[in-house]
Amino acid sequence: MSRKKNNVLVIDGNNMLYRAYYKFSDMRSASGTPTGITYGFIYILKSLLATFKPVALYVVFDGGRSKERMAILPDYKNRDKKEGFDKDDFYRQRDLTLELLRCFGVKVIMRKKTEADDMIWLLIRKLKRKFNITLVSSDKDFNQLLSDAVSIWNPSKKMLITMDNIEAAFGYTHKQCVDYLILDGDASDHIPGMPGVGKKTIEKFFNQYESIESFLSEPDSKFMKWDKGKLKYIYDRNKALIDLRSFVTMYLKSSDIKIINKNNKVIDETELRFICASSSIRTFVKPPFIKEFKNLL
């Protein structure tokens, strides 16, 4: 299949917020106010534009945890409890970063009570009809979305994940991603997996069975000392939490994509200079820096 020429960059906004929060944690304004997210997020974004040279850019943020998923698992994605995490400072800097993105004319997507993961798949499903897409995130959940038109820049691994190299990088194919995460669980999202099961065991399972569903459907199937009843419970629960395609199909539609900054493509240099002055950031107002954002659709 021939690939489309134009590339669109889709950013997992919350993933990048956390990266900037910890990577640039020592940064302060002249008054001593933390500016790690404010500086780090935009700095990383500009470097991505220079590297991938997309025709368009979308940054997608969480609008809240999914009530449907929380009904299944109440502690799902409750990350505010993390040790050393200053919730008030994090959200203060997030809001300032949103304002900076507006100043740079970047399309920002955020919908109330809707997770970024779901909005990202909804957006990708729409865009991939016309464009190649590079999704930027270190969240392994997104490996399930790989296709001929979708690749993932994983900043933790510092590599572009594609359908050709995902198995070498992670030990499973994009079609096995959901099943892998169901078995392994996801500590960052507080999703427990199959007890006592790790990467090597899951790889052995995939060598013997094509999928969890095929294992459960075969009356005489056996693997180690796995309890089929327990696996069935974990499979049903975790699939509802992890499988983005299924969730979006059930609960969302294309019209739910909400671009919150209506004046995208218009760079507000006056407000940009004001924010940068209050945050003691000089780099963002320089013409070569601003230029990276001017040619986006």
N, C-alpha and C positions, 0 to 999 in steps of 0.2 A: 504493500500500500504506500503510495507516495505521500510524503509529509507536507503539510502546509508551510508556507514560507514565513508568515508573520508570527512572532512569539509574544505571548502575553504573560506577564509576571503576576502571580497571585501570592500574596503574603499572608501567612498565618499570623495575624497581628498579636494575639496573646502569647504565642510561642516566642515571638521576637521581643515582646515587652519583658518577659522573664529573662531572656538572654541578656538584654541590655541592663536590666536591674542588677544582675549579679556580676556581669563582666565589667561594668563601669561604676561599680558601687562606691568608689573613692571620690568620684567627681562631685564638686560643690561649686555653687555660685560664689561671688565675692562676699555675699552675706552669710555664707555657710549652709545654704539650703541644698539638699541633694539634687543633682541634675543628671544622674547616670542614665535614666531612661530617656529623658528629654534629649540629651545629646546622642546617646548610643543608638537609639532607634533610628533617628534620621541619618546618622552617619553610616550605619549598616545599610540602610535603604539606598542611599546614594551610591555606595560601592556595588550593590547588586545591579543598579541601573547601568553603571559603567561596564560591568561584566557581561550582562545578558542582553543589553540594548533592546529592551522590549518596545513594541509599538504602543502598548497600554499597560497600566499598572492598577491593581486592585489590592487594597489592604482590608482584611476581614477580621472583625473583632467579635468576641463573645458578647451577647446581649443578656446573658444570664444562663444558668444551668437549666437543662431540659426538665420540665416537670414530669414528662413521661418517664424519663430515665430515673429521676429521683424517686418516683413511685416504686420503681423496681429495686433500687439500691439507694437509700436515703443519704449515705455519706459519699455518694458518687461525686468526684471532682471537687471535693471540699479542700481546696489548697490553701485557704487563708490560715490554716492552723500550723503551717510549716514554720519550724524554728528559725528565728532570725528574720522573719518576714514582717515588714512594717506595712500593714494593710492601708492605713491612711496615706502614708507617703506614696505607696505604689499607685493608688488610684488618683492622687493629686497629680502625679507625674504622667499617668496615662491620659488624663483629661487635657493636660497641657500639650502632650504629644498629638492628640486628636486635633487640637487647634493648630499646631504646626503643620500637620498634614493638610488641613484646610488651606492654610497660607500657601502651601506649595502646589495647590490644585490637584491633590491626589484623590482619587475616588476611594471613599471609605464606606464599607458595608457593615452595618450592625443592626440587628433586629431584636426588639425586646423579647426576653424569655426564649431566645434561640441561640444555640451554640454555634461558634464559628465553624466547627467541623462540618456541620450540616449545611450552613450557608456556602461554604467553600465547595462542597460537592454540587450543590444546586447551581452555583455560578459556573463551575467547570463543565457541568453537563450542558449548559447553554453555550458557553464559549467554544468548546472543542469542535463544534460544527464548522467553525470558520478559522480557528487559530490552533497553533501549537501552544501548549501551556506549560510553564515551569512554575511549580508550586514550591514555595520556600518554607520548610518546616523540618524540625528534627523529630516530630511526632510520628512514630512508626505506624500509627493507625492509618495514615494516608497512603501507605504502600498498597492498600487494596484498590486505590483509584488509578494506579498506573495503567497506561494504555499506549497505543501507537501515537496518540496525540498529547499524552500527559507524562511529564517527567518530574522528578522531585529533587530539588537541591537541598541536601541534608547538611546543615552547617556543623553539626556535631562530628559527622564523618568526613566533612569537607569533600564530598563527592556528589556527582549527579547520578541519582538512582533512576534506572530505566528498566524496561521489561527484560533487557538483555543481561543486566548485571545484578538484579535484585537477589537472585538465589545465592550468588557468590557472596554478596554483602550481608545477607540476613539468614540464609539457610532455608528459605522457603520461596515459592513463586508468589506472584501477586494474587493468584487465585486461591492460594493457601493462607494468605495473610490473616483473614478473619478467623479461620480455624486455629491458626497458630496463637493469636491473641486470646482466643477463647480458652485455650488450654493453659497458656502461660500467665494469663491475667495481665493487669496493668497497674503497677504500684502507684504511679503518678496520678492515675484516675481513681484509685482505691477500688479497683475491680479485682477480686480474688480469682485465681485460676483453679486448675485441677490440683488438689493437694499433693505435694511431693513430686511434682512434675517440672522438669527443667528443659533446657534447649536440646540436650542430647537425646532425652527420652522422646521429645516431640519429633525430632528428626527420624528416630527409629520408627515411630508411629506412621509418619508420612511415607516411609519406605515400604511399609506393609499395607497401609490403607490410603486410598485416594483422598478421603475426607472423613470428618467425624460422622457426617450423615450416612455415608456408605458403611461405616463400622457399626453404627447403631441399627441400620436396616437389615444387616445380615444376622439371621437367628443364631448361627454358630460361631460368630466372630469372637475372638479372644485376643487380648493384648495385656501382657504382664498380669497384674492382679486388679485391673481396673474394674470398678463397679459400674455396670452400664446404667443403673438407675441414677447414681450420683452424677455420672457424666451427662446424662440426658438433662438433668436439672441445670447443671452448669452451662451446658450448650444453649438451652433455651434462654436462660437469663442473660448470659454474656453476649449472645448473638443480638439480642434486642438492644443491648448497650453499645455494641461495637460496629455492627454492620451498617455503614452509612447509607448505602444504596437502599436497603430495605426501609430504614427509618425515614429517609427523605420521601420515598415513594408513598409512605403511609401518612405522613404528617405535614408535608410542605409542598408548595407549588412554585413555579417560576416567578409568578407575580409577587412572591414574598421577598424577593431580592430588593433590599432597600439601600439606596445610596444616600447617605445622610448629609453629605456636603454637596448641595445642589450647584454651587458655583465652581465645579471642578474645571480644570484647565486655566482658571484665572489665578495668577500668583499675586497674593496680597503682600507686597514688599513692605508696606508701612507697618502692618501688624507684625510681620515677621521680624522687622528690626526692633520693635518694641519688646517682643518676647525674648529675643536673643540678648538684648541689652539687660533685661531683668534677670536672665539666667547666666549672664557672663559668657555667652557663646558668640564668638566672632565669625567662625567658619561659614555658617549657614547663609550669611548675607552677602558673601562674595560672589560676583557674577559667574565664575566658572562652576561654582557649586549649584547655583540656581539654574544654570543652563541645562543640567542633566534632567530637570523636571519639565522644561518648557516644550519639548517635542512630543510629549505623550498625548495619545488620543483622548 
